[in-house]
Amino acid sequence: MTKSPFMASLQHEIRRRGYAIKTENSYLYWVRRFILFHHKQHPRELSDEDVKTFLSYLANAKQVSPNTQKVALNALAFLYNQFLDQPLGKIAFSPSKKSPRIPVVLSKEEVARIFTYLGARDKLICGLMYGSGLRINECLRLRIKDLL
């Protein structure tokens, strides 16, 4: 993939400052998305209002998580405050709302039905996991001496 001179210089600046490679990739991704969202306009031509519009779009249309929206904000804050030296003002965007996480729990009958389809070895492993709350790797690392 060819990078624009702008994105290449942004990447060089991120590396010069010693940011982690994951941070670099994340920031470049969100800056690229921001530029594409604004029909490839150069960020110097865009304002605080355009940043607000993009962040609100992420929350409302794309329904990203609050943490994802914060990463995008941090990337744009770096772009404007550190790289372009055009500090962003106070941005009043609509924040993402954390969706309620509803746990999925099987009933005893559903678990019993699943167990009827398992062979002896797998039934033992699943029974240990179900009865004790072990994770898969924890269960698979068990040895006879651990059980005695």
Buried (B, 14 or more C-beta within 10 A) or exposed (E): EEEEEBBEEBBEBBEEEEBEEEBBEBBBEBBBBBBEBBEEEEBEEBEBEBBBBBBBBBBEEEEBBEEBBBBBBBBBBBBBEEBBEEEBEEBEBEEBEEEEEEEEEEEEEEEEEEEEEEEEEEBEBBBBBEEEEBEEEEBEEEEEEEEE
